[in-house]
């Protein structure tokens, strides 16, 4: 992965993590937390979308995929924390 790809990955992760944090908890998790949640969410979202046969194209599609995955991640974490 080159430097440009890494920067794009970090920006998409930060945006997706912030969006998911805003949707699920009403706030973000700070820059580093948003990046981590967004990147892990991108992996989860990619798996779920491919399982459903949905392909995401372009930057907006990647952000949507990562945000959905990050929201799922935060939802699962909230269930585990309550148990």
N, C-alpha and C positions, 0 to 999 in steps of 0.2 A: 504494500500500500504506500502510495506516495504521500507527500505532505498535503496536497490539495484534498485527496480522499480522506485523510485523517481529519482535516479541518471541517470538511462537510459532515463527516460522521459525528464530530463533537457538536456542531451547530444543530444538526437535526436531533441529536440526543437531548441537547439542552432545551430546545423548543418543545419537543414531545414530552419531556419530563415536566416542564413547567405547565403545559396544557393539561396533562393528566393530574398533576398536583392541584391545579386550580379546579378541575372538574370534580375530583374525588374528595378533597379535603378543604377546598376553599383557599388554599395558598400553595406556594411553591416550596421547594426544599433547599434553596440556595443553589448556586451555580453548579458545584460539584455533585450534589445530590440529584439535581435535575438531569445532569448528563448521565449519571449511572442509571437512574430509573429509565431514562429515555432509551439508552442503548440496550439494556436488558429487555425493555418493552418492545424494541424493534425486533429482537429475536423472537419473543413470544408472539407478537403480532404477525410476523412473517410466517411462523409455523401455523398459527390459527387460520390466516388468510389462505395459505396454500392448501390446508386441509379442506377448506370450504370451496376451493377452486377459484379464488379471487386473486387477480394480479393487480399490483399497484404500480402505476407508471408515473414517472416524473418526481420532482421534489415534493409536490403537494401530496401525492400518493404515498411517498415514503413517510412523510410527517404524519399522515392519517394512520398508516399502519403502525408506526411506532407509538403514537398516542393511544390507539386502541389497546395495544399490547401493554403499555405502561399503566393504563387504567385498570386492565385485568390484573396486572401484578399488584397494584395498590389495593384492589378489592380483595385479592387472596390474602395479602398481608394483613388487612384489617380483620378478616375472618379468623386468621390464626392468632392474632393478638387478643381477640375477644375470648377465645377458647382457653 
